[in-house]
Every structure is written in structure tokens, then in C-alpha cells.
């Protein structure tokens, strides 16, 4: 019987208006019904400009988010976009931050709802807020049908009632109420923009449901742009009416200024109508927060950034019940811990952080290749939109006060701590921001497919023979380099002339290179460089020749003194080529090569080099993997498969494996390494390590009785690489003015 192919697809049930309604409902709710009094108290009539600025900055981010959402529509929204553009570490920070920002907004909305309930019945504010939160939690936990239709109805009603409010109010404006326009100084405009930024958080909720939208290439950009545009216009219109009908004292001495203006417009009927609209708006905001923010822990659980406990779907209600429960309870706790203005500031701070990272993500993904990212909508004004969104958001951060900034830094610290001790090594995606910047997301094989070009810096005739042997066994194109160091007082041209007119002994290094036996078919050339710095010359010539590997010696007389100016340290610090470092002298005959293997890039490359050495020397290879008894051991079959993929089906190579446990990894490596004729180890692969060589490789090289080859692959973005770039820029600047 033929095998039937089975495919699974997620349903896309949200059209344009449903998507627009969710974004608009979460923005138009609590923001416009609660914030006008707070905004007016901090900026006066100039708060109108604050809402305009907030809308413009949000529009830039909405356009960026539309591009990201059409490129990778997935539950989690901003979390998913940023984690894919910058790696799992940023994903944890943004996941926690976006989730908290939405919960702050939900708590903020519950307090606002309680304020508007007071128009009908005088009840304790926190009692109403908590009771409403519990009811919404119950509804979403059970997955009540029809909540989407109700959300659409609420949005239509709000747009109508607020439209009438603005039209009617525009005929009642008293221009005297707008004077002075900026009573608290121009800085208050930006400070208030930061405060009210929580109002525009709804666009992140649109992103969180992007995988459920029909025809996302059209509906997502339209919904993003339309919801921000409509909400911004309504915010501005409402603020104009409030500031134009109420004097400054009336506008700030009320929690419900829209109700007071509606009372002036149409008496009790108008007051009750706008109060009912306020209840619906804040209710829809709180409901939408629970509906969409529960997707963040669900998506993070899917990427192993949070326990899979959050991913459990309720067997009866088919909802992510645990994620919803956690979100709802946290919302209720937050409203007990912070007042309404603090909730707004904290939510806005996280919102600003997310907006900045969203815009940065678009810039990164436009310039780098990410598999599967093919946006059907692209911002036609890239990168100006993103630059404006980044700097417009960052300007607002310091104006929000110490508490919000401290709280955000605390959450970032906790998120990074969580990543380090819970997620690292298992989280998705498996790459980092530096991998994206280096365009190494689809991790290339560390095994070169073409010829290896090797550079050998030569100065010590005794060690030169070993380095030449090693280079000959490892490479296909051998370049010898002799650097003549020139004092600062002597011009390079003069030094070159003096060298050629000098005695014959000066060319002994070159003669040794020319007379050395070489494997048939290998190319070789010799370079004499005149430079004031030997290390800089080595790095420069390696870059000019585009070499793959620099082979250097570490002899007994110079055990890597870590002083400034040491040649080996300088090359290790600034080389863009891979480094093969030989400590000790090679024996006349190499029978067995021992490789310490941990599955990382440096040791993988070490296996490849060992293969070339084994073929050219006839030696056997012994792979040694040492694990700590208290840690999970490496998968042996996976390790063997990975090595066999490197070695291939080459009958010339004999290979065996040793899997052992030791509390000291270094002692275990030395134990087996000293039984062979040569030991190969990979250096630490950390990008921003303090020491030039990892402490493990230094200890092994120091105590090994057999020659040690330390393999260190180049990492383009690292402490050393950044230092090299900075040093180059400084040099350029100095030479420019000398």
C-alpha cells in the first residue's frame, strides 16, 4: 500500500478588520480614557504634541513590524522577530520584556475600568479591578466563543462614540484654554510622550497573532498602518477637545476628563454614554492583553526558553491555559504593587525597548541572510524609517525617571541570568547576534573545501624546520614570511636598501626555506617585509595574501609572556586568519596523533588538520573525549558520526576513540596526550574572553611532555577583532596628521 503524505496547517481565521480591531482595541482603550488627565498635568495643552510624536514614532515601528511579520508570521510576534534576528539571548530579554509590558498595560486598563465604573456605582476601585481581572481570566481560560466578534463590536462602538465626541467638541473649543501652550517647558513634551507610549503597545499584540491572519502579505501591513494612524488621529482629536473645553485646573483634577466634557456636551445622557464607552474600551484592552500576551510564554516555551509547562493545551478547552493563567494572575498582582502612573511608565519603558530592537532587527535582516525570511512587504523608505524609530524611541527613555529604567535593567539582568543557567545550549535559535552579523546563521562547515594557504612567520632557524614540516603537511600553498623590523628613526625605503647591501647572513632564513623539501604539487613563495612592528606585519601580510592559516611557534624560551608588544600575543589578538600554534619540537617520526575533541568549532577544525597530518605522516589518530562526572556526557554515536563525516572513507587513516570521565579535563587530556607523539587541542571559542589563549589550552601546553598544536579559528567579531579595528582606525588618524 502506498504511503499517504500527511500535511498539517494552522488555520488563518483573522481578516483585515478583525486584525485591525485587535490592534485598535488595545491602543484606543485604556490610553485615551485614562491618560489625558495625567498627560495634561505634565505638559498642559502641549500634551497634544506628545500624542502626535508618540504616533509618528509608533508608525515608523509599525512599518518595520509589518515587514517582519510578513517575513516570518509566527506566534510570539516581537519576541519571535527579535530572537530570530539577534539570537536566543535577546529573545529571552524581549520575551520577558514584551510579556511584562503587556501585563502592565492590562493592569493599567483594569484600574481605568474601575475609575469609569464609579460614574455608575461607587465601588472600591481595587475591588472592581481585581474582580474584572478574574472574570476575564476565567473567560479566556475556558476559551469562550465569540470573543473576537465582541472585540469587533466594541471597536466599532468606540470609533463611533469618540468620532461624535471629537466632532461635537470641536464646536465648543475655547482658544483661551490653550494658553499657555507649553506651561512646563519644552522638555515636558518629550517626557509626556514617553509616559503615554504605553498607549501604542497594541501593535506588538498584532504581531503576536500574525500567524492567524488571512493573506498576511496584504492584511498585516494594512492593519498595522491603519490602526496606528486611526488611533493617533483619535488621540489628538480627543486631547484637543479636552484641552479646549476644560481649563487647566479642571483637566487635571479628574480621573475621567472625557466624562466631564461629555456632561458639558449632552448632560447626563452624554456622560453615561462616554462612561459606558470607557468601560468597554478598558475592558477590551484588558481582555486583548490576556488573549495575546499569553502567546509570549507559549512561544518561548516552544523555543526552549521557558519550561514546556507553558505550552500545555487544556484537554477540555483547547486553550494554552497555563500561559493564560500566569498572565492573568500577574496582571492582578501588578495593579496591587504600582499606581496608575507607575504602571503607565513601566509599560512604556518596556515598549520603547521593544520598539528599538524591532527597528534594529529590520536593519540587520535586510543586510544579512536568514533562512526562511522572505518578507512580502518591504518598507520603501528603508533605512530612514528604522533610524527615526530607533532614535525617536531612545530619546524618550531617560525622561521616564529612575524607577522605570532601574526596573527594566533589573528585568534584563534576570532574563540574561535565566538564559545563562536555563536556556544556553538548548534554546532556539542556536545562533547568536554575532553569527547573524557575520552572516553565519546557517552555520558553515568548519572544514575548508578548497586548498589551504598557509603563512609561516620565520625568524628562528632551529624552529623553522618544524614549522615548515608542519605547514607542508597541513597546507597546499606555503608562504614564508620574514619581517625585518625597522626603527622609527629609519625610513622603510632606507631599511630595504640597507638590507640588500648587507652581508649574506641576512638571507639565511630565505635559503633555509628554499632548500627545504616540499610535498609534490605544493606551491610556495617567500615574502620579506619591512615594518616597524613584526606582529602588525604578520597580520597585514596574512590579510593581503588572504591566507587560511598562520602557523607559528611557541618555544621553550618564550612561554607567552603576556606583555604588550609580544609578537605571538599581537598576532593572536588581531589575526583574521586561523592560527595553528606549535609548542615544542616535532619528533622525527610521528606514529600517533592524539586529539582532544569536544564537538566545538576549534576541535572540529583540529580533526580536519589531524586528517591531513595523518595522511602525510602515516600516523594513526586517537580521538579523546573527556567529560566531567557531574555533567551530562556527550552523545558518543553523534560524536563518532561527526568525526566520520570529516575523515570520510579514507583507508589511509586509522582512528580509534576514547571516552573517559575526569574531574580535571586538563589532567585527562595530558594523560592521553603524553602517550602519543603529538597532541592537538582546540582553543576556547569564546568571543570576548579576557586571556588570549584559554586557560585550559595554556595549562596543557605548559605541562605536556609532547609537542602540542593549539588550533584557534578566527572569530570576526570578538574583543580581539574589535580592538584590531579600533587600533587600525587610530593608526589611520595618526598617520593622517603626521
C-alpha positions in Angstrom: 0.0 0.0 0.0 1.4 3.4 -0.9 2.3 5.8 1.8 -0.1 8.7 2.1 1.6 12.0 2.7 0.2 14.0 5.6 0.4 17.7 5.9 -0.6 19.9 8.8 -1.5 23.6 8.6 -2.6 26.2 11.0 -5.9 27.9 10.3 -5.9 31.6 9.4 -9.2 33.0 10.5 -8.5 36.7 11.1 -9.3 39.1 8.2 -8.3 42.7 7.9 -10.9 44.2 10.1 -10.6 41.6 12.8 -6.8 42.2 12.9 -7.3 46.0 12.7 -9.9 45.7 15.6 -7.4 43.9 17.8 -4.7 46.4 17.3 -7.0 49.4 17.5 -8.9 48.0 20.5 -5.7 47.5 22.6 -4.4 51.0 21.7 -7.6 53.0 21.8 -8.8 51.6 25.1 -7.1 52.5 28.4 -4.8 55.0 26.7 -7.3 57.6 25.6 -9.7 57.1 28.5 -7.2 57.3 31.4 -4.1 59.1 30.2 -5.5 62.6 29.1 -5.6 63.9 32.7 -2.1 62.6 33.5 -0.7 63.9 30.2 -2.3 67.3 30.7 -0.9 67.6 34.2 2.6 67.0 33.0 2.6 69.0 29.7 -0.5 71.1 29.6 -2.0 71.7 26.1 1.4 70.7 24.6 0.4 67.1 25.5 -1.4 67.1 22.2 2.0 67.3 20.6 3.1 64.4 22.8 0.4 62.1 21.4 1.4 63.2 17.9 5.0 62.4 18.5 4.1 59.0 20.0 2.0 58.2 17.0 4.7 59.2 14.5 7.4 57.1 16.3 4.9 54.2 16.6 4.1 54.5 12.9 7.8 54.0 12.0 7.9 50.9 14.2 4.6 49.7 12.8 6.0 49.7 9.3 9.1 47.8 10.5 6.9 45.3 12.3 4.8 44.8 9.2 7.9 43.9 7.2 9.0 41.4 9.9 5.5 39.9 10.3 5.1 39.2 6.6 8.6 37.7 6.6 8.1 35.3 9.5 4.5 35.3 10.8 4.6 33.3 14.0 3.0 33.4 17.4 5.2 35.4 19.8 5.3 38.5 17.5 8.0 40.9 18.5 9.7 38.1 20.6 9.9 35.8 17.6 11.2 38.6 15.2 13.9 39.8 17.6 15.1 36.3 18.7 15.5 35.3 15.0 17.3 38.5 14.1 19.5 38.7 17.2 19.6 35.2 18.7 18.1 33.5 21.7 19.8 35.7 24.3 17.9 38.7 23.0 14.9 36.6 22.6 14.8 35.9 26.3 15.1 39.6 27.2 12.5 40.7 24.7 10.2 37.8 25.5 10.1 38.7 29.2 10.0 42.4 28.4 7.2 42.3 25.9 5.2 39.9 28.2 5.6 42.2 31.2 4.8 45.4 29.1 1.5 43.9 28.0 0.7 42.8 31.6 1.5 46.3 32.8 -0.9 47.6 30.2 -3.6 45.1 31.3 -3.2 46.2 34.9 -3.4 49.8 33.8 -6.6 49.1 31.9 -8.2 47.4 34.9 -7.6 50.4 37.0 -9.1 52.6 34.3 -12.1 50.4 34.0 -12.7 50.7 37.8 -12.5 54.5 37.5 -15.2 54.6 34.9 -17.4 52.2 36.9 -17.5 54.9 39.5 -19.7 57.0 37.2 -22.5 54.4 37.6 -21.8 52.9 41.1 -19.4 54.0 43.8 -17.4 50.8 44.5 -13.9 50.3 45.8 -11.6 50.8 42.8 -9.2 47.8 43.5 -12.1 45.5 44.3 -13.6 46.3 40.8 -10.2 45.9 39.1 -9.4 42.6 40.7 -12.9 41.2 40.1 -12.9 42.2 36.5 -9.4 40.7 36.0 -10.6 37.4 37.5 -13.7 37.3 35.2 -11.6 38.0 32.1 -9.1 35.3 33.2 -12.0 32.8 33.6 -13.4 33.7 30.2 -10.0 33.3 28.4 -9.1 30.2 30.3 -12.2 28.5 29.1 -11.8 29.8 25.6 -15.3 31.3 25.3 -16.5 31.5 21.7 -17.5 34.8 20.2 -14.9 37.0 22.0 -13.5 38.0 18.6 -16.9 39.2 17.4 -17.4 41.1 20.7 -14.0 42.8 20.2 -15.1 43.9 16.7 -18.3 45.3 18.1 -16.5 47.2 20.9 -14.1 48.8 18.4 -16.9 49.9 16.1 -18.8 51.4 19.0 -15.7 53.2 20.3 -14.8 54.7 16.9 -18.4 56.0 16.6 -18.7 57.4 20.1 -15.2 59.0 20.0 -15.8 60.4 16.5 -19.0 62.1 17.7 -17.2 63.3 20.8 -14.5 65.0 18.7 -16.9 66.5 16.1 -19.2 67.9 18.8 -16.3 69.1 20.9 -14.7 70.9 18.0 -17.6 73.4 18.1 -17.1 74.0 21.9 -13.5 75.0 22.0 -12.3 78.0 24.0 -9.0 79.1 22.5 -8.0 80.8 25.8 -7.7 77.3 27.3 -4.8 76.6 25.1 -2.7 79.4 26.6 0.0 78.9 27.6 0.6 76.1 25.1 3.8 74.9 26.9 3.4 75.8 30.5 6.0 73.3 31.8 8.8 73.8 29.3 9.5 72.0 26.0 11.2 69.1 27.7 7.8 68.2 29.2 6.6 67.3 25.7 9.1 64.5 25.3 8.7 63.4 28.9 4.9 63.1 28.4 5.5 61.3 25.1 7.4 58.6 27.0 4.7 58.4 29.6 1.9 57.9 27.1 3.9 55.5 24.9 2.1 52.6 26.5 -1.0 53.6 24.5 0.7 52.4 21.3 1.6 48.9 22.6 -1.2 47.3 20.7 0.9 47.0 17.6 3.0 44.4 19.4 -0.2 42.4 20.0 -0.9 42.5 16.3 2.4 40.9 15.7 1.7 38.2 18.3 -1.3 36.9 16.3 0.3 37.3 12.8 0.3 33.6 12.1 -3.5 33.6 12.3 -4.1 36.4 9.8 -5.6 35.6 6.3 -3.5 36.8 3.4 -0.8 38.3 5.7 1.1 40.0 2.9 -1.8 42.4 2.4 -3.7 42.4 5.6 -0.8 42.7 8.1 0.7 45.9 6.7 -2.7 47.5 6.2 -3.8 46.6 9.7 -0.5 47.8 11.3 -0.5 51.2 9.5 -4.3 51.7 9.7 -4.6 51.0 13.4 -1.7 53.4 14.3 -3.0 56.1 12.0 -6.6 55.9 13.2 -5.7 55.7 16.9 -3.2 58.6 16.6 -5.8 60.9 15.0 -8.4 60.0 17.6 -5.9 60.6 20.5 -5.0 64.0 19.0 -8.7 64.9 18.5 -9.7 63.9 22.0 -6.8 65.8 23.5 -7.7 68.9 21.5 -11.3 68.7 22.7 -10.3 68.1 26.4 -7.7 71.0 26.5 -10.0 73.3 24.5 -13.1 72.8 26.7 -11.7 72.4 30.2 -9.3 74.8 31.8 -6.0 73.6 33.2 -7.4 73.1 36.7 -10.5 71.2 35.6 -8.4 69.0 33.2 -6.0 67.7 35.9 -8.4 67.4 38.9 -10.3 64.5 37.4 -9.6 60.8 36.6 -12.2 60.9 33.8 -11.9 64.1 31.8 -13.9 62.7 28.9 -16.9 62.2 31.2 -16.7 65.8 32.3 -16.6 67.1 28.7 -19.4 64.8 27.7 -21.5 66.1 30.5 -21.0 69.7 29.1 -21.9 68.4 25.7 -25.1 66.4 26.3 -25.7 66.3 30.0 -26.3 63.1 31.9 -27.0 61.1 28.7 -23.7 62.2 27.2 -21.8 61.5 30.4 -23.3 58.0 30.7 -22.6 57.2 27.0 -18.9 58.2 27.3 -18.6 56.4 30.6 -20.0 53.2 29.0 -17.5 53.7 26.1 -14.7 54.0 28.7 -15.8 50.8 30.4 -15.9 48.9 27.0 -12.5 50.4 26.0 -10.7 49.4 29.1 -12.4 46.1 29.2 -11.4 45.3 25.6 -7.8 46.3 26.4 -7.5 44.1 29.4 -9.2 41.2 27.5 -6.9 41.6 24.5 -3.8 41.7 26.7 -4.7 38.3 28.3 -5.7 36.9 24.8 -2.4 37.9 23.1 0.2 38.2 25.9 -0.3 34.5 26.8 1.3 33.8 23.5 4.7 35.0 24.6 5.4 32.3 27.2 3.8 29.8 24.8 6.2 30.8 22.0 9.2 31.0 24.4 8.3 27.5 25.7 8.3 26.3 22.1 11.9 27.6 21.7 13.0 26.0 25.0 13.5 29.5 26.6 10.8 28.7 29.2 9.6 25.4 30.7 7.3 23.4 28.3 4.8 23.7 31.2 3.6 26.9 29.5 2.9 25.0 26.2 0.3 22.6 27.7 -3.0 22.9 25.9 -6.1 22.3 28.1 -7.6 19.0 27.1 -11.2 20.3 27.5 -11.0 23.9 26.5 -8.2 23.7 23.9 -6.5 26.9 25.3 -2.9 27.5 26.4 -4.4 27.5 29.9 -1.3 27.7 31.9 0.1 30.6 30.0 -3.2 32.4 30.3 -3.4 31.7 34.0 0.1 33.0 34.6 -0.6 36.2 32.6 -3.9 36.9 34.3 -2.7 36.4 37.8 0.5 38.5 37.2 -1.7 41.3 35.9 -3.8 41.3 39.1 -0.6 41.3 41.3 0.9 44.2 39.4 -2.1 46.5 39.9 -1.6 46.0 43.7 2.1 46.9 43.5 2.0 50.1 41.4 -0.2 53.1 41.0 -1.7 54.0 37.6 1.1 56.4 36.6 3.8 53.9 37.5 2.0 51.3 35.5 2.0 53.6 32.5 5.7 54.5 32.8 6.9 50.9 33.4 4.8 49.6 30.4 6.0 52.5 28.3 9.7 51.8 29.1 9.5 48.2 28.0 7.5 49.3 25.0 10.3 51.7 24.0 12.9 49.0 24.4 10.9 46.6 22.2 10.4 49.3 19.5 14.2 50.0 19.4 15.0 46.3 18.9 12.3 45.8 16.3 13.8 48.6 14.1 17.3 47.2 14.6 16.1 43.8 13.6 14.8 45.1 10.2 18.2 46.7 9.5 20.0 43.5 10.4 17.8 41.2 8.3 17.9 43.5 5.3 21.7 43.3 5.3 22.1 39.6 6.3 20.7 36.3 5.1 18.3 34.4 7.4 16.9 31.2 6.0 13.1 31.4 5.6 12.9 35.2 5.9 11.2 36.4 2.8 9.0 39.4 3.6 6.2 40.1 1.1 6.1 43.7 2.3 9.2 45.8 2.4 9.5 49.3 3.7 10.1 51.6 0.7 11.9 54.2 2.9 14.4 51.8 4.4 16.6 52.6 6.4 15.3 56.1 7.2 12.1 54.8 8.8 14.1 52.5 11.1 16.7 55.1 12.1 13.9 57.5 13.0 12.1 54.8 15.0 15.4 53.9 16.9 16.5 57.4 17.8 12.9 58.7 18.4 12.4 55.9 20.9 15.8 56.2 22.6 15.3 60.0 23.3 12.3 59.2 25.5 14.0 56.6 27.7 15.9 58.9 30.1 12.9 61.1 30.6 10.8 58.4 32.2 12.5 58.6 35.5 14.8 56.4 37.6 12.3 53.7 38.7 11.3 52.6 35.2 14.9 52.5 34.0 16.0 50.6 37.1 13.2 48.1 36.8 13.9 47.5 33.1 17.6 46.9 33.8 16.6 44.5 36.6 14.4 42.5 34.2 17.1 42.5 31.6 19.6 41.1 34.2 17.1 38.5 35.4 16.4 37.5 31.7 20.2 37.1 31.0 20.7 35.1 34.2 17.8 32.9 33.2 19.3 32.4 29.7 22.7 31.6 31.1 21.6 28.9 33.6 18.4 27.5 31.9 18.4 28.1 28.2 22.1 28.2 27.0 22.9 25.3 24.7 19.3 24.1 24.2 17.4 27.3 23.2 16.2 28.1 19.7 17.6 29.7 17.7 21.0 28.2 18.3 22.9 31.1 16.8 23.8 34.5 18.4 23.7 38.1 17.2 27.3 37.9 16.2 26.6 34.9 14.0 23.9 37.0 12.2 26.2 40.0 11.8 28.8 37.6 10.3 26.2 36.0 8.1 26.9 32.7 9.7 23.4 31.8 10.8 23.3 28.7 8.5 26.5 27.6 10.2 29.0 26.8 7.5 31.2 23.8 7.8 34.5 24.5 9.5 36.1 22.2 7.0 37.5 24.1 4.0 36.5 22.8 0.6 39.5 24.2 -1.3 43.2 24.4 -1.0 44.7 25.6 2.3 47.0 28.6 2.1 49.5 28.7 5.0 51.7 31.6 6.1 54.8 30.9 8.2 56.4 33.8 10.0 60.1 32.8 10.2 62.8 34.2 12.4 64.3 31.2 14.4 66.2 28.9 12.1 66.0 25.9 14.5 62.3 26.1 14.9 61.8 27.0 11.2 62.3 23.3 10.2 59.5 22.1 12.4 57.2 24.9 11.2 58.0 24.2 7.6 57.3 20.5 8.1 54.0 21.3 9.8 53.0 23.8 7.1 53.9 21.3 4.4 51.7 18.6 6.0 48.8 20.9 6.6 48.7 23.2 3.6 48.7 23.2 -0.2 50.2 26.7 -0.8 53.0 27.7 1.6 54.1 31.3 2.1 57.2 32.0 4.1 57.4 35.4 5.7 60.5 37.1 7.2 59.9 40.5 8.8 62.7 42.9 9.0 62.0 45.3 12.0 62.8 48.9 11.2 63.5 51.5 13.9 61.2 54.6 14.0 64.2 56.8 13.1 64.8 54.9 9.8 62.6 55.1 6.7 61.3 51.8 5.3 62.9 52.5 1.9 66.3 53.1 3.5 66.0 49.9 5.5 65.2 48.0 2.4 68.3 49.3 0.6 70.5 48.6 3.6 69.2 45.1 3.7 70.1 44.3 0.1 73.6 45.8 0.5 74.2 43.9 3.7 76.1 40.7 4.4 75.0 37.3 3.1 74.0 36.1 6.6 70.8 38.2 6.4 69.3 35.8 3.8 70.0 32.6 5.7 66.3 32.3 6.6 65.3 32.6 2.9 67.9 30.0 2.0 66.6 27.5 4.5 63.1 28.0 3.1 64.2 27.5 -0.5 66.2 24.3 0.3 63.6 22.7 2.4 62.0 19.5 0.8 58.3 20.1 -0.1 55.5 17.7 -1.0 55.0 17.3 -4.7 52.4 19.7 -6.1 52.5 22.2 -3.3 53.2 25.8 -4.2 55.5 28.1 -2.1 56.6 31.7 -2.1 58.7 33.8 0.2 58.0 37.4 1.4 60.4 39.8 3.0 58.5 42.6 4.7 60.0 45.8 6.2 57.9 47.2 9.0 58.2 48.9 12.4 56.1 46.2 14.1 56.7 42.5 13.4 53.2 41.4 14.6 51.4 44.1 12.6 53.4 43.0 9.5 52.4 39.4 10.0 48.7 40.3 10.3 48.9 42.7 7.3 50.7 40.2 5.0 48.2 37.4 6.0 45.3 39.7 5.0 47.0 40.7 1.7 47.7 37.1 0.8 44.3 36.0 2.1 45.8 33.1 3.9 43.7 30.5 5.7 46.1 29.6 8.5 49.1 31.2 10.2 51.5 28.6 11.6 53.5 29.9 14.5 55.9 28.5 17.1 55.8 28.7 20.8 59.2 27.6 22.0 60.5 27.0 25.5 62.4 30.3 25.7 59.2 32.3 25.2 56.2 30.9 27.1 53.8 33.6 26.0 54.8 36.4 28.3 51.6 38.4 28.2 53.3 41.8 27.9 52.4 44.4 25.5 54.3 44.1 22.2 54.9 40.4 22.3 54.7 39.2 18.7 52.7 36.0 19.4 50.2 37.8 21.5 49.7 40.5 19.0 49.1 38.0 16.2 46.7 36.0 18.3 44.9 39.2 19.2 44.4 40.7 15.7 44.7 38.0 13.1 41.7 37.4 10.8 43.2 34.1 9.8 43.0 30.9 11.7 46.0 30.1 14.0 47.9 26.9 14.4 50.4 27.2 17.3 53.1 24.7 17.8 54.6 24.3 21.3 57.7 22.2 21.4 59.6 20.4 18.7 58.4 17.7 16.4 59.8 14.2 16.6 61.5 12.6 13.6 58.7 10.1 13.2 55.0 10.7 14.2 53.2 7.4 14.8 50.1 8.6 16.8 48.3 11.9 16.9 46.0 12.5 19.9 43.1 14.9 19.5 41.1 16.3 22.4 37.6 16.6 20.9 34.6 18.5 22.4 32.5 19.0 19.3 33.1 22.7 19.1 34.5 24.5 16.0 38.1 24.6 17.1 38.3 20.9 17.8 36.4 20.1 14.7 38.9 22.0 12.7 41.6 20.2 14.7 40.3 16.9 13.4 40.5 18.1 9.8 44.1 19.2 10.3 44.9 15.8 12.0 43.5 14.1 9.0 45.9 15.9 6.7 48.8 15.2 9.1 47.9 11.5 9.3 47.8 11.2 5.5 51.2 12.9 5.1 53.0 11.2 8.0 51.3 7.8 8.1 50.3 8.4 11.8 47.2 6.9 13.4 44.6 9.2 15.1 43.2 8.8 18.6 40.1 10.9 19.5 39.8 11.6 23.2 36.6 13.0 24.7 36.7 13.8 28.4 33.5 14.7 30.3 33.0 15.8 33.8 31.4 13.1 36.0 28.8 15.6 37.3 27.8 16.8 33.8 25.8 15.2 31.0 28.3 13.2 28.8 28.4 13.8 25.0 26.4 11.6 22.7 29.0 9.1 21.6 27.3 8.0 18.4 26.7 11.6 17.4 30.4 12.4 18.1 31.6 9.4 16.0 29.2 10.3 13.2 30.5 13.9 13.1 34.1 12.8 13.0 33.5 10.1 10.3 31.9 12.9 8.2 35.2 14.8 8.5 37.5 11.9 7.9 35.4 10.2 5.3 36.1 6.8 3.8 39.9 7.2 3.7 41.6 3.8 4.1 44.9 5.5 4.8 43.7 6.7 8.2 43.5 4.5 11.3 41.3 6.0 14.0 40.1 5.0 17.5 38.1 6.7 20.3 38.5 7.1 24.0 35.6 8.3 26.1 36.5 8.9 29.7 35.4 10.9 32.8 37.7 13.1 34.8 37.1 15.9 37.3 40.0 17.7 35.7 39.7 18.0 31.9 43.3 19.2 31.6 44.7 16.2 33.5 42.7 13.8 31.4 43.9 15.3 28.1 47.5 15.3 29.4 47.2 11.7 30.5 46.4 10.5 27.0 48.3 13.2 25.1 51.6 12.2 26.6 51.1 8.7 25.3 51.1 9.9 21.7 53.7 11.6 19.6 51.7 14.8 19.1 48.7 16.4 20.9 46.1 18.6 19.1 43.7 20.7 21.1 41.3 23.4 20.2 41.5 26.8 22.0 38.5 28.3 23.7 35.9 29.6 21.2 34.5 32.4 23.4 34.3 35.7 21.6 35.1 38.1 24.5 37.4 36.1 26.7 40.0 38.0 28.7 43.1 35.9 28.1 44.5 35.5 24.6 44.5 31.7 25.0 42.0 29.8 27.1 43.3 28.7 30.5 42.8 25.1 29.6 45.0 25.2 26.4 47.7 27.2 28.3 47.8 24.7 31.1 48.0 21.7 28.7 50.7 23.3 26.5 52.7 24.2 29.6 52.7 20.7 31.2 52.7 18.5 28.1 55.8 16.4 27.6 55.0 16.0 23.9 54.6 18.7 21.2 51.2 20.4 21.3 49.3 22.0 18.4 46.8 24.6 19.5 44.1 25.3 16.9 42.3 28.6 17.1 39.8 29.6 14.4 39.3 33.2 13.7 36.2 34.9 15.2 35.5 38.1 13.2 33.5 39.8 16.0 35.4 39.5 19.2 37.3 41.5 21.8 40.5 41.0 19.7 38.8 41.8 16.4 37.2 44.9 17.7 40.5 46.0 19.3 42.2 45.4 15.9 39.6 47.5 14.1 39.9 50.3 16.6 43.7 50.2 16.5 43.6 50.5 12.8 41.3 53.5 12.9 43.6 55.2 15.4 46.7 54.5 13.3 44.9 55.9 10.2 44.1 59.0 12.2 47.6 59.5 13.5 49.3 59.0 10.1 46.8 61.4 8.6 48.1 64.3 10.7 51.8 63.3 10.9 
